[in-house]
Amino acid sequence: MKRGFFKFVILFFLSVSSLFGESSVWKISDAKHTMYLGGTIHLLRSSDYPLPSEFDKAYSQADYVVFETDLARTQSELFAAMLAQKMILPLGQTLANKLTSKTYAELTSYLASQRYTIRMFDRLEPWAAVLTLTQLKLAQMGMDQSGVDMHYSRRALSDHLPQRYLETIAEQIDIITGIGAGEEDVMILQALHDMKQLDSMIPWMVEEWRQGKTARLERELVQDMKNESPKMYQHILKQRNDRWKPKLIAMMQEDKIGFVLIGAMHLLGEDGLLEQFRMLGYQVELFKE
């Protein structure tokens, strides 16, 4: 069973970065320049506050903060309307038209076990069905608070600290709506399989980060996606890293310190930004209090 997609969904919607311990923030530097790079996921439980001290320390030293996209605009009615419009299948189509009969039956059975009906999901694009199910499950687990990214976006606004973005709103929507393209059945079946293990998956991911361990996270999140869903890996991780890298390098050349908050999976693996900075000759080290 492929695992890359569903764990990406968890990372896309959670904000385990606020739970990470010493391994949550990295310092990228050369002889003249410094940048802080924080790996994030995008939802929090209220019990996850206060955030680890290294986040506040990096923020306090920053001249600006960098996010994947403009988070304030993602909270707007316009963004919600744009995304909602893309979540719905074309008129006359249902999930039954997009999935094999076996996958559709398994999805129907799972929904019934959760006291949902297939009619509630039938008009959704496959990616939208999975993201909706994931959000519902995470909400049941109490993962329903604004994440570390939004926390610092609001704080920067209050502090009049400049914000920069690596992607436009339109680019971010394209990323979301392209998830699982051409791999819809695999995506649905994997999500149904892993949904049952979600309660145990999140604790080990958090604990690995608390202990500063990246091997399992890299193997089971990044490498699995690369090996088993190469199209998804390119779409979600590598292509975005390749677009972000020159932007971050240009920022590094300024006489200012940036604090960059991006999804944790973008840091890991041979195509991850940490390795890319190492290959360019920058010093990469854990940022500790």
C-alpha positions as CSV (number, residue, x, y, z in Angstrom):
1,M,0.0,0.0,0.0
2,K,1.4,3.4,-1.0
3,R,1.8,5.8,1.9
4,G,3.3,9.0,0.4
5,F,0.0,10.8,-0.3
6,F,-1.9,10.4,2.9
7,K,1.0,11.4,5.1
8,F,1.5,14.4,2.9
9,V,-2.2,15.3,3.5
10,I,-1.5,15.1,7.3
11,L,1.5,17.3,6.9
12,F,-0.4,19.6,4.7
13,F,-3.1,20.2,7.2
14,L,-1.5,19.8,10.6
15,S,1.1,21.9,12.2
16,V,3.3,19.5,14.0
17,S,6.1,22.0,13.6
18,S,4.9,23.6,16.7
19,L,5.5,20.3,18.5
20,F,8.9,19.5,17.1
21,G,11.5,20.1,19.7
22,E,15.1,20.9,18.8
23,S,14.7,19.9,15.2
24,S,12.0,22.2,14.2
25,V,14.1,25.2,13.1
26,W,17.3,25.2,11.0
27,K,19.9,27.9,10.6
28,I,21.3,28.4,7.1
29,S,24.4,30.6,6.8
30,D,27.6,31.5,5.1
31,A,30.3,33.9,6.2
32,K,28.0,37.0,5.7
33,H,24.4,35.9,5.6
34,T,21.9,34.0,7.8
35,M,18.4,32.6,7.2
36,Y,16.2,30.5,9.5
37,L,14.2,27.7,8.0
38,G,11.3,26.2,10.0
39,G,9.5,23.0,8.9
40,T,5.8,23.3,9.4
41,I,2.5,21.5,9.1
42,H,-0.7,23.6,9.2
43,L,-3.1,22.9,12.0
44,L,-2.7,22.9,15.8
45,R,-4.4,21.7,18.9
46,S,-4.9,24.3,21.6
47,S,-2.8,22.1,23.9
48,D,0.2,22.6,21.5
49,Y,0.8,26.1,22.7
50,P,3.0,27.7,23.7
51,L,5.3,27.1,20.7
52,P,8.9,25.9,21.1
53,S,11.3,28.7,22.1
54,E,13.4,28.4,19.0
55,F,10.5,29.6,16.8
56,D,10.2,32.8,18.9
57,K,14.0,33.2,18.9
58,A,14.3,32.9,15.1
59,Y,11.3,35.3,14.7
60,S,12.9,37.8,17.1
61,Q,16.0,37.9,14.9
62,A,14.2,38.2,11.6
63,D,13.8,41.2,9.4
64,Y,11.0,39.6,7.5
65,V,9.1,36.3,7.5
66,V,8.5,34.1,4.4
67,F,5.4,31.8,3.9
68,E,4.4,29.5,1.1
69,T,1.6,31.8,0.2
70,D,-0.4,34.8,1.5
71,L,-2.2,33.2,4.4
72,A,-4.5,36.1,5.0
73,R,-5.9,35.7,1.5
74,T,-6.4,32.0,2.0
75,Q,-8.9,32.9,4.8
76,S,-10.9,35.1,2.4
77,E,-14.3,34.3,1.0
78,L,-12.9,34.7,-2.5
79,F,-10.3,31.9,-1.9
80,A,-12.9,29.6,-0.4
81,A,-15.2,30.2,-3.3
82,M,-12.4,29.5,-5.8
83,L,-11.4,26.3,-4.1
84,A,-15.0,25.1,-3.6
85,Q,-15.7,25.6,-7.3
86,K,-12.8,23.3,-8.2
87,M,-13.9,20.6,-5.6
88,I,-17.0,19.8,-7.5
89,L,-17.0,17.3,-10.4
90,P,-18.4,18.4,-13.8
91,L,-22.2,18.2,-14.1
92,G,-23.3,14.6,-14.7
93,Q,-20.2,13.0,-13.1
94,T,-19.8,11.4,-9.8
95,L,-17.0,9.6,-7.9
96,A,-18.3,6.4,-9.4
97,N,-17.1,7.7,-12.8
98,K,-13.7,8.5,-11.5
99,L,-12.9,5.3,-9.5
100,T,-13.0,1.6,-10.1
101,S,-16.1,-0.3,-8.7
102,K,-13.9,-1.9,-6.0
103,T,-12.5,1.4,-4.8
104,Y,-15.9,3.0,-4.9
105,A,-17.4,0.1,-2.8
106,E,-14.6,0.4,-0.2
107,L,-15.1,4.1,0.0
108,T,-18.9,3.7,0.5
109,S,-18.3,1.1,3.2
110,Y,-15.8,3.3,5.1
111,L,-18.2,6.3,4.9
112,A,-21.0,4.1,6.3
113,S,-18.7,3.0,9.2
114,Q,-18.2,6.7,10.0
115,R,-21.9,7.5,9.7
116,Y,-21.6,9.4,6.5
117,T,-23.2,8.5,3.2
118,I,-21.6,8.3,-0.3
119,R,-24.2,10.9,-1.4
120,M,-22.4,13.5,0.8
121,F,-19.2,12.9,-1.2
122,D,-20.3,11.7,-4.6
123,R,-20.0,15.0,-6.4
124,L,-16.5,15.8,-5.0
125,E,-13.3,15.4,-7.0
126,P,-11.2,12.5,-5.6
127,W,-8.6,14.8,-4.1
128,A,-11.4,16.9,-2.5
129,A,-13.0,13.8,-1.0
130,V,-9.8,12.7,0.6
131,L,-9.0,16.2,2.0
132,T,-12.5,16.5,3.4
133,L,-12.3,13.1,5.1
134,T,-8.9,14.0,6.5
135,Q,-10.2,17.3,7.9
136,L,-13.1,15.6,9.5
137,K,-10.9,13.0,11.1
138,L,-8.4,15.6,12.3
139,A,-11.2,17.7,13.8
140,Q,-12.3,14.6,15.7
141,M,-8.8,14.4,17.1
142,G,-8.9,18.0,18.2
143,M,-6.5,19.2,15.4
144,D,-8.7,22.2,14.5
145,Q,-6.8,25.2,15.5
146,S,-4.8,27.7,13.4
147,G,-1.3,26.5,12.8
148,V,2.1,27.9,13.4
149,D,2.2,29.6,10.0
150,M,-1.0,31.5,10.7
151,H,0.3,32.3,14.2
152,Y,3.3,34.0,12.8
153,S,1.5,35.6,9.9
154,R,-0.9,37.3,12.4
155,R,2.0,38.2,14.7
156,A,4.0,39.7,11.8
157,L,1.0,41.8,10.8
158,S,0.7,43.1,14.4
159,D,4.4,43.8,14.6
160,H,4.5,45.4,11.2
161,L,7.2,42.9,10.2
162,P,7.3,42.4,6.4
163,Q,5.9,39.2,4.9
164,R,7.0,37.5,1.7
165,Y,5.5,34.6,-0.2
166,L,7.0,31.8,-2.4
167,E,3.8,31.1,-4.3
168,T,0.7,33.0,-5.5
169,I,-2.8,32.0,-4.4
170,A,-3.4,30.7,-7.9
171,E,-0.3,28.6,-7.8
172,Q,-1.3,27.1,-4.4
173,I,-4.8,26.2,-5.7
174,D,-3.2,24.5,-8.6
175,I,-1.0,22.4,-6.3
176,I,-4.0,21.4,-4.2
177,T,-6.2,20.5,-7.2
178,G,-3.5,18.5,-8.9
179,I,-3.0,16.1,-5.9
180,G,-3.3,12.5,-7.0
181,A,-4.0,13.2,-10.7
182,G,-3.8,9.9,-12.6
183,E,-3.5,8.0,-9.3
184,E,-7.0,8.5,-8.0
185,D,-7.7,4.9,-7.0
186,V,-4.4,4.4,-5.2
187,M,-5.0,7.7,-3.4
188,I,-8.4,6.8,-2.2
189,L,-7.5,3.2,-1.1
190,Q,-4.3,4.4,0.7
191,A,-6.3,7.1,2.5
192,L,-8.9,4.6,3.7
193,H,-6.2,2.2,4.9
194,D,-4.2,4.9,6.7
195,M,-7.2,6.7,8.2
196,K,-7.5,3.8,10.6
197,Q,-3.9,4.3,11.7
198,L,-4.0,8.0,12.1
199,D,-4.2,8.0,15.9
200,S,-0.9,6.1,16.0
201,M,0.8,7.8,13.0
202,I,0.8,11.3,14.4
203,P,2.5,10.5,17.8
204,W,5.5,8.8,16.2
205,M,5.9,11.6,13.7
206,V,5.9,14.2,16.5
207,E,8.2,12.1,18.6
208,E,10.8,11.6,15.8
209,W,10.9,15.4,15.4
210,R,11.1,15.9,19.2
211,Q,14.2,13.7,19.3
212,G,15.8,15.4,16.3
213,K,15.5,12.2,14.2
214,T,14.8,12.6,10.5
215,A,15.6,9.1,9.1
216,R,12.2,7.5,9.5
217,L,10.3,10.7,8.4
218,E,12.5,10.9,5.3
219,R,12.0,7.2,4.5
220,E,8.3,6.9,5.2
221,L,7.1,10.3,4.0
222,V,9.5,11.5,1.3
223,Q,11.2,8.4,0.0
224,D,8.0,6.4,-0.2
225,M,6.3,9.1,-2.2
226,K,9.3,9.4,-4.5
227,N,9.4,5.6,-5.1
228,E,5.7,4.8,-5.2
229,S,4.1,8.0,-6.6
230,P,6.7,9.7,-8.7
231,K,4.2,12.0,-10.4
232,M,2.9,13.2,-7.1
233,Y,6.5,13.6,-5.7
234,Q,7.4,15.8,-8.6
235,H,4.2,17.8,-8.4
236,I,4.1,18.3,-4.6
237,L,7.7,18.4,-3.6
238,K,10.5,18.6,-6.2
239,Q,9.0,21.0,-8.7
240,R,8.1,23.4,-5.9
241,N,11.5,23.1,-4.2
242,D,13.1,23.9,-7.6
243,R,11.0,27.0,-7.9
244,W,11.6,28.1,-4.3
245,K,15.3,27.6,-4.2
246,P,16.4,30.5,-6.4
247,K,14.0,32.8,-4.5
248,L,15.5,31.8,-1.2
249,I,19.0,32.1,-2.5
250,A,18.3,35.6,-3.6
251,M,16.9,36.4,-0.2
252,M,20.1,35.0,1.4
253,Q,22.2,37.5,-0.5
254,E,20.4,40.4,1.1
255,D,21.8,42.0,4.2
256,K,18.7,41.0,6.1
257,I,17.7,37.9,8.1
258,G,14.6,36.0,6.9
259,F,12.6,33.4,8.9
260,V,11.1,31.0,6.4
261,L,8.1,28.8,7.4
262,I,7.3,26.0,4.9
263,G,6.0,22.4,4.9
264,A,8.2,20.0,6.7
265,M,8.5,17.5,3.8
266,H,10.2,20.2,1.7
267,L,13.2,20.0,4.0
268,L,13.9,16.3,3.7
269,G,15.6,14.0,1.2
270,E,18.1,14.5,-1.6
271,D,15.8,17.1,-3.3
272,G,14.9,18.7,0.0
273,L,16.0,22.3,0.7
274,L,18.3,21.4,3.5
275,E,20.4,19.2,1.2
276,Q,20.2,21.7,-1.6
277,F,21.6,24.4,0.6
278,R,24.4,22.0,1.8
279,M,25.3,21.3,-1.9
280,L,25.6,25.0,-2.5
281,G,28.1,25.3,0.3
282,Y,26.0,26.9,3.0
283,Q,26.3,25.7,6.6
284,V,23.2,23.9,7.7
285,E,22.6,23.3,11.4
286,L,19.8,22.8,13.9
287,F,18.9,26.1,15.5
288,K,18.8,25.6,19.3
289,E,17.9,27.8,22.2
